[in-house]
Amino acid sequence: MRIAVCPGSFDPVTYGHLDIVRRGAKIFDKVIIAVLTNDKKQPLFTKEERLALLREVTADISNVEVDAFDGLLIDYMRKRQAKVLLKGLRAVSDFEYEMQMASINRKLDEEVETLFMMTNNQYSYLSSSIVKEVAKYKGPVHDLVPPQVEQALRDKLAR
């Protein structure tokens, strides 16, 4: 079975993320969306909330699984018997960081390959940070995130 892991913080999941997951699901037998805790970021949503939103917005993709992990991504890859990391690239600015990550992952386990997939042009500017900023000031995010995520953002930011 060809398994790909698509890691990220997904705080929140955007249409850009879903574009990569849907396209990856056409290539691999299984795509595992792996929610990680990024110590460099203060998440708006708890890990449990992000997992629930991801499960809801990917429920129609039969070969997608949503999971979470702590620690090294390579250890998680081994645990899940996955050999491919699926990463979306929005712009050249993403490439430098992602290349570093791919290189260290390759050093830690030479059997793991990183597949970079270019995000659809309509999402090339889109990030979770931008979505949170727009939503914080009550701007429109309906074309940036699924309706369930938009509602969750509105509810969270109303508090």
TORNU-455684 format. One record per residue: residue in one letter; residue number from 1; x, y, z of N, C-alpha, C in turn. Coordinates in pm, 1 decimal. Atoms other than C-alpha are relative to their C-alpha. Example, Ala and Ser with C-alpha at 12.3 -4.5 7.8 and 13.67 -1.06 7.14 Angstrom:
BEGIN
PT  residuo  num       n_u       n_v       n_w      ca_u      ca_v      ca_w       c_u       c_v       c_w
PT        A    1      89.0    -119.0       0.0    1230.0    -450.0     780.0      90.0     120.0       0.0
PT        S    2     -82.0    -119.0      -6.0    1367.0    -106.0     714.0     -77.0     109.0      73.0
//
This chain:
BEGIN
PT  residuo  num       n_u       n_v       n_w      ca_u      ca_v      ca_w       c_u       c_v       c_w
PT        M    1      84.1    -118.5       0.0       0.0       0.0       0.0      88.6     124.9       0.0
PT        R    2     -74.0    -126.3       7.2     131.2     344.7     -94.4     -66.0     101.9      91.7
PT        I    3      53.5     -91.3    -101.0      82.6     571.2     207.7      81.6     128.1      -0.7
PT        A    4     -65.4    -130.4     -11.2     159.5     942.9     214.0     -50.1      68.4     126.6
PT        V    5      35.3     -78.8    -117.2     164.0    1160.9     521.9       9.7     146.8     -38.7
PT        C    6       6.0    -143.8      26.1      60.1    1524.5     485.5      -1.3      69.7     136.4
PT        P    7      -8.2     -57.4    -134.0     184.8    1695.4     803.3     -25.8     151.1       0.0
PT        G    8      17.9    -143.4     -14.3      95.1    2039.3     929.9     -71.0      32.8     128.9
PT        S    9      72.3     -41.0    -120.3     -57.2    2242.9    1207.9    -148.8      19.5     -29.9
PT        F   10     140.0     -11.4      43.7    -381.0    2309.0    1011.0     -83.2      84.5      98.4
PT        D   11      63.5     -86.5     -99.2    -478.3    2600.5    1237.4     -46.2     130.5     -61.0
PT        P   12      87.9     111.5      35.5    -722.1    2617.8    1064.4      33.1     -55.5    -138.6
PT        V   13     -10.4      57.9     134.2    -747.2    2396.1     757.6     -61.4      98.6     -99.7
PT        T   14      45.4     -92.1     104.5    -786.8    2602.0     439.3     -28.9     -78.6    -128.1
PT        Y   15      20.0      62.3     130.3    -893.8    2530.8      83.0     134.0     -34.8     -65.9
PT        G   16    -132.8      34.1      52.0    -521.5    2534.1      -2.7      46.5    -135.3      51.4
PT        H   17     -33.5     131.1     -57.4    -458.5    2243.9     235.9     -81.2    -110.1     -68.0
PT        L   18      89.1     102.3      56.2    -759.4    2057.6      99.5      32.4     -29.5    -146.0
PT        D   19     -42.1      19.7     138.8    -638.3    2107.9    -257.8     112.6    -103.9      -7.0
PT        I   20    -112.9      94.1      -2.6    -313.8    1924.3    -176.3     -47.2    -139.3      43.2
PT        V   21      49.0     129.8     -50.0    -493.0    1648.9      18.9     -82.2     -71.7    -106.8
PT        R   22      85.2      62.5     103.4    -752.4    1585.2    -254.5      83.1     -50.4    -117.9
PT        R   23     -84.2      42.7     111.6    -489.3    1570.9    -527.5      90.1    -116.0      40.8
PT        G   24     -81.2     110.5     -50.4    -267.7    1348.6    -312.6     -79.6    -129.0      11.3
PT        A   25      86.4     117.9     -15.1    -560.2    1113.8    -249.9     -24.1     -71.3    -133.0
PT        K   26      12.7      62.7     132.3    -577.3    1051.7    -626.0     125.4     -78.4     -37.4
PT        I   27    -129.1      61.7      32.9    -212.0     942.7    -632.3      34.0    -116.2      92.8
PT        F   28     -38.4      99.7    -100.5    -175.3     741.7    -310.7    -120.2     -82.7      44.3
PT        D   29     105.5      86.6     -51.1    -371.0     450.8    -167.0     -62.6      58.9     126.7
PT        K   30      47.1     -63.1    -123.3    -396.1     638.2     162.8      80.0     127.0      23.7
PT        V   31     -64.7    -124.1     -43.2    -321.1     994.4     272.1     -37.8      20.5     145.8
PT        I   32      22.2     -27.2    -141.4    -279.4    1054.2     642.7      30.8     147.2      25.0
PT        I   33     -21.4    -138.3     -40.8    -328.1    1413.4     749.6      46.4      -7.0     144.5
PT        A   34     -60.8      11.7    -132.5     -97.1    1436.4    1049.8      13.1     137.7      63.8
PT        V   35      -0.4    -128.5     -69.9    -165.1    1726.6    1283.5     111.6      -1.4     104.0
PT        L   36    -112.3      -7.8     -92.4     144.4    1832.0    1467.5     -14.8     120.8      90.3
PT        T   37      -6.9    -113.8     -90.3     206.3    2060.2    1758.3     127.7      74.8     -33.4
PT        N   38    -114.8     -83.3      35.1     434.9    2343.6    1650.4      26.6      94.3     117.1
PT        D   39     -32.8     -80.8    -117.3     604.1    2495.7    1955.9      26.1     146.7     -34.4
PT        K   40     -26.9    -136.6      42.5     683.4    2807.9    1751.5    -128.5      80.3     -19.4
PT        K   41     127.7     -65.8      26.9     314.1    2884.9    1702.8     -93.7     -13.7     119.2
PT        Q   42     107.5       5.0     -98.4      32.6    2969.7    1942.7    -128.3     -30.0     -76.5
PT        P   43     118.3      33.3      80.2    -263.3    2783.5    1792.7    -127.0      66.4      51.7
PT        L   44     132.3     -52.0     -34.3    -609.5    2935.9    1785.3     -89.9    -115.5      42.9
PT        F   45      82.2     117.2     -28.0    -772.0    2593.0    1782.5      82.3    -105.5      73.7
PT        T   46     -67.3     110.7     -67.5    -686.6    2304.9    2014.8      26.2    -111.6    -101.9
PT        K   47     -27.2     113.7      88.2    -546.6    1990.3    1860.2    -128.1     -79.0     -26.9
PT        E   48     124.2      75.4      14.6    -880.3    1817.2    1921.6     -96.3      71.1     -95.6
PT        E   49      86.9     -75.8      89.6   -1070.3    2096.5    1745.3      49.0     -10.3    -144.6
PT        R   50     -55.5      11.6     135.3    -834.8    2082.5    1446.3     -25.4    -138.5     -57.8
PT        L   51      27.8     136.7      46.0    -871.9    1704.1    1424.7    -146.1     -14.1     -41.0
PT        A   52     143.8      10.5      29.4   -1252.0    1732.3    1436.1     -34.2      73.5    -129.5
PT        L   53      27.5     -75.2     123.0   -1260.7    2001.5    1166.0      55.0     -73.0    -121.9
PT        L   54     -59.0      73.8     112.2   -1026.4    1803.0     942.2     -81.5    -123.7     -34.5
PT        R   55      82.1     119.5      26.2   -1234.5    1487.8     982.2    -130.9      37.5     -68.8
PT        E   56     126.0     -44.4      58.4   -1548.5    1680.8     897.5      16.6      40.4    -146.6
PT        V   57     -14.8     -52.1     136.7   -1412.8    1850.3     584.1      62.2    -100.5     -96.8
PT        T   58     -54.5     103.3      89.3   -1247.0    1532.8     449.7     -83.2    -128.0       3.2
PT        A   59      84.5     119.1     -15.0   -1530.5    1291.2     530.5     -37.4     -62.0    -134.9
PT        D   60      38.7      50.3     132.3   -1608.8    1258.6     158.0     116.4     -62.9     -77.2
PT        I   61    -116.2      58.6      68.0   -1256.2    1137.2      70.2      32.2    -131.4      70.7
PT        S   62      -4.3     130.1     -67.5   -1255.9     764.8     146.3     139.5     -46.0      41.1
PT        N   63    -135.0      49.0     -32.1    -878.8     713.2     149.2      83.0     101.1      78.4
PT        V   64     -67.7     -97.2     -85.0    -795.4    1002.4     382.8     -29.1     -31.7     145.7
PT        E   65      10.1      22.2    -144.1    -729.5     950.8     752.0      57.9     122.5      69.8
PT        V   66     -48.6    -113.5     -77.6    -680.4    1223.8    1011.9      54.5     -52.5     132.4
PT        D   67     -67.9      48.2    -119.9    -437.8    1167.7    1298.7      81.9     115.4      57.5
PT        A   68     -86.8    -100.4     -61.7    -211.0    1362.2    1533.5     124.7     -69.4      51.6
PT        F   69    -123.0      56.3     -54.7     142.5    1315.9    1655.4      79.8     108.1      71.3
PT        D   70     -98.5     -84.0     -66.6     406.7    1462.1    1881.8     136.1     -60.6     -28.7
PT        G   71    -134.7      52.9      20.4     780.9    1427.1    1841.2      45.2      14.0    -143.8
PT        L   72     -57.9      -5.3     134.1     979.7    1362.9    1526.3     -94.9     -58.0    -104.7
PT        L   73      83.5      45.9     110.6     788.3    1329.8    1202.0      49.5    -134.2     -52.5
PT        I   74     -56.5     126.5      50.2    1025.3    1051.6    1092.2     -41.8    -117.3      86.9
PT        D   75      46.5     108.0     -88.8     931.9     845.4    1399.6    -145.9     -32.9     -28.5
PT        Y   76     140.2      21.6      34.3     565.4     894.2    1312.8     -12.0     -74.8    -132.9
PT        M   77       0.8      66.7     130.9     634.4     790.8     951.2      28.2    -150.3      16.7
PT        R   78     -33.5     141.2     -23.1     795.4     466.9    1072.1    -116.9     -73.2      65.2
PT        K   79     113.3      60.3     -71.6     507.1     396.9    1309.4    -115.1     -30.3     -95.5
PT        R   80     109.9      16.4      94.6     257.2     441.2    1025.1      40.4     -74.7    -127.5
PT        Q   81     -53.7      73.0     116.0     476.6     253.2     773.3     -20.4      77.8    -129.9
PT        A   82      13.8     -88.4     115.4     465.1     550.3     537.6     138.7      36.1     -52.3
PT        K   83    -128.9     -30.6      62.7     743.8     627.0     291.8       1.2     133.2     -73.9
PT        V   84       7.8    -125.9      75.1     622.7     954.9     137.4     -59.6     109.5      86.8
PT        L   85      52.5    -122.0     -60.3     580.0    1300.4     286.2     -58.6      84.0    -111.4
PT        L   86      67.5     -82.5      99.9     330.9    1508.9      89.5      -5.9     142.6      51.9
PT        K   87      -8.2    -139.2     -43.0     399.4    1880.9     113.7     -45.7      92.7    -111.9
PT        G   88      43.5     -99.8      96.2     229.4    2172.0     -58.8      94.3     118.5       0.8
PT        L   89     -81.3    -121.1      13.1     431.6    2465.3    -187.8     -85.7     108.6     -62.3
PT        R   90      76.7    -112.6      53.2     264.9    2801.7    -238.4      86.6      87.4     -88.5
PT        A   91     -87.4     -94.2      70.4     559.9    3007.8    -352.8     144.8     -39.4      23.8
PT        V   92    -143.1      26.4     -14.8     936.3    3009.2    -383.7      42.5      16.8     145.4
PT        S   93     -34.6     -24.8    -139.9     949.5    3143.4     -27.2     -20.1    -124.2      87.4
PT        D   94      21.0     124.9     -74.0     813.4    2808.7     100.4     112.1    -100.2     -25.1
PT        F   95     -91.4     104.6      43.2    1076.0    2610.7     -86.9     124.0     -11.1      88.8
PT        E   96    -124.7       5.2     -77.8    1383.7    2705.3     118.2     -19.7     -75.6     131.3
PT        Y   97      28.4      68.0    -126.2    1231.4    2596.6     449.5     -33.2    -147.3     -23.7
PT        E   98      41.3     137.8      26.5    1070.4    2284.8     302.6     116.8     -85.4     -49.8
PT        M   99    -119.4      73.0      45.9    1398.3    2186.5     133.2      86.0     -40.4     119.4
PT        Q  100     -74.9      32.5    -121.8    1574.8    2203.7     470.7     -64.9    -116.4      73.4
PT        M  101      72.7     106.6     -70.0    1305.9    1987.5     628.4      13.1    -132.9     -74.4
PT        A  102     -13.3     122.6      79.5    1318.3    1736.5     343.0     140.2     -58.8      15.2
PT        S  103    -138.7      46.2     -12.6    1697.0    1717.9     374.0      26.1     -66.0     134.6
PT        I  104     -23.2      61.7    -131.6    1698.3    1650.2     748.2     -81.0    -128.6      13.0
PT        N  105      79.3     123.2      -4.7    1417.7    1396.2     712.1      68.6    -111.0     -78.0
PT        R  106     -72.3      97.5      81.8    1617.0    1222.4     439.0     123.3     -51.7      74.1
PT        K  107    -117.3      40.3     -78.5    1923.3    1219.1     665.7     -41.0     -94.9     112.4
PT        L  108      48.1      84.3    -109.8    1719.1    1067.7     949.1     -52.0    -135.1     -48.8
PT        D  109      50.3     125.5      56.6    1563.5     803.9     722.7       4.2      11.5    -152.4
PT        E  110     -17.4     -14.1     145.7    1684.2     766.4     364.9    -107.4     -69.3     -82.0
PT        E  111     109.1      64.1      73.0    1381.4     555.6     274.8    -120.9      91.5     -17.9
PT        V  112     112.9     -92.3       8.5    1143.9     849.9     321.7      27.0     104.0    -108.6
PT        E  113      -8.2     -98.8     107.5    1084.9    1064.5      14.7     -97.8     113.4      29.8
PT        T  114      91.4    -113.8     -12.2     931.5    1411.6      16.7     -48.0      37.3    -139.1
PT        L  115      61.1     -39.8     126.0     692.4    1493.8    -263.5     -56.2     140.9      17.1
PT        F  116      50.0    -136.8      -1.6     640.3    1865.8    -322.8    -104.9      14.1    -109.1
PT        M  117     107.4     -21.9      95.0     312.0    1954.1    -488.0     -31.5     148.7      -0.6
PT        M  118      32.3    -141.9      10.1     247.8    2303.3    -616.3    -148.8      19.8      27.1
PT        T  119     138.5     -33.5     -29.4     -68.5    2451.1    -473.2     -63.7      62.6    -122.9
PT        N  120      76.5     -62.6     106.5    -335.7    2551.1    -721.1      21.2     152.0       8.0
PT        N  121     -28.3    -143.8       2.7    -267.9    2912.3    -828.8    -100.9      83.0      79.4
PT        Q  122     100.9     -79.4     -70.5    -595.1    3032.7    -678.4      22.2       1.9     151.6
PT        Y  123     -28.2       5.2    -143.3    -457.8    2939.9    -333.0     144.5      38.2      33.1
PT        S  124    -143.5     -22.5     -19.2     -96.6    3053.5    -376.6      31.0     103.5     108.1
PT        Y  125     -19.5    -103.0    -102.6    -139.2    3345.3    -133.4     -53.6     -43.3     136.3
PT        L  126      80.3      38.7    -115.3    -341.9    3150.9     121.9      81.5     -71.1     107.5
PT        S  127     -59.7      67.7    -114.5    -217.6    3056.1     467.1     -98.2       5.8     116.3
PT        S  128      85.1      -1.6    -119.3    -381.9    2974.9     798.7      14.0     133.1      73.5
PT        S  129     -23.1    -128.7     -68.2    -224.3    3290.7     942.8     -81.5     111.8     -63.1
PT        I  130      77.5    -102.1      70.5    -385.3    3508.0     677.0    -149.0     -16.8      30.0
PT        V  131     141.5      26.3     -28.8    -723.2    3341.3     733.9     -36.1      50.0     139.8
PT        K  132      27.9     -44.0    -137.3    -702.7    3403.2    1109.1      -0.5     152.0      10.4
PT        E  133      -7.4    -146.2      -3.7    -604.2    3767.0    1054.4    -125.5      62.5     -60.8
PT        V  134     120.0     -53.4      65.5    -892.2    3833.1     813.5    -122.9     -24.7      88.1
PT        A  135     114.8      34.4     -83.8   -1141.5    3653.3    1038.5      -1.9      82.3     129.2
PT        K  136     -10.7     -78.7    -123.8   -1015.8    3840.4    1346.8     -66.3     136.3     -16.2
PT        Y  137      58.1    -130.9      26.7   -1126.0    4166.1    1186.3    -132.8      -8.8     -75.6
PT        K  138     133.1      24.8      56.2   -1453.6    4013.1    1064.8      -7.1      15.4    -151.6
PT        G  139      -3.4      -2.3     145.2   -1344.2    4005.5     702.8     -55.7    -130.5     -56.7
PT        P  140      58.1     120.7      61.5   -1489.2    3752.3     455.6     105.7    -110.4     -19.9
PT        V  141     -89.5     114.5      18.5   -1324.9    3408.5     464.3     -70.4    -117.0     -68.0
PT        H  142      79.4     108.6      57.8   -1597.9    3204.8     291.3      66.1     -64.4    -121.9
PT        D  143     -67.0      59.7     116.0   -1381.7    3153.8     -19.0     141.0     -48.2      32.8
PT        L  144    -132.5      43.7     -44.7   -1071.6    3065.7     187.6      -3.7    -132.0      77.0
PT        V  145      15.4     118.9     -84.2   -1204.6    2789.4     414.3    -139.2     -59.6     -19.3
PT        P  146     132.7      61.6       6.9   -1492.6    2539.2     417.5     -95.7      66.1      99.9
PT        P  147      99.2     -63.5     -87.5   -1818.5    2658.9     580.1      12.8     -39.2     148.0
PT        Q  148     -13.4      44.3    -139.2   -1761.6    2447.8     894.2     114.5      72.8      69.5
PT        V  149    -117.6     -67.8     -55.0   -1422.4    2612.4     945.1     -32.0     148.2      19.7
PT        E  150      40.2    -140.6     -14.0   -1564.8    2959.6     883.3     -83.1      18.4     126.7
PT        Q  151      84.7     -10.2    -119.6   -1828.3    2899.0    1152.2      82.5     -19.4     126.7
PT        A  152     -86.3      24.1    -116.9   -1568.1    2759.9    1394.1      86.5     122.6      30.1
PT        L  153     -78.0    -123.0     -18.8   -1354.1    3070.3    1338.0     -85.8     109.1      62.4
PT        R  154      90.4    -103.9     -52.4   -1649.1    3302.6    1399.0     -31.7     -26.6     146.9
PT        D  155      32.6      36.3    -137.6   -1743.1    3112.5    1716.6     120.1      24.1      92.4
PT        K  156    -121.2     -10.9     -81.7   -1385.9    3104.8    1847.5      37.1     146.0      23.1
PT        L  157     -40.7    -139.5     -11.3   -1315.6    3471.4    1777.0    -104.6      89.0      67.4
PT        A  158     105.0     -76.0     -68.5   -1647.9    3586.9    1925.3      19.2      -3.8     151.7
PT        R  159     -22.2      15.3    -145.0   -1528.4    3470.4    2267.7      97.6     101.8      51.7
//
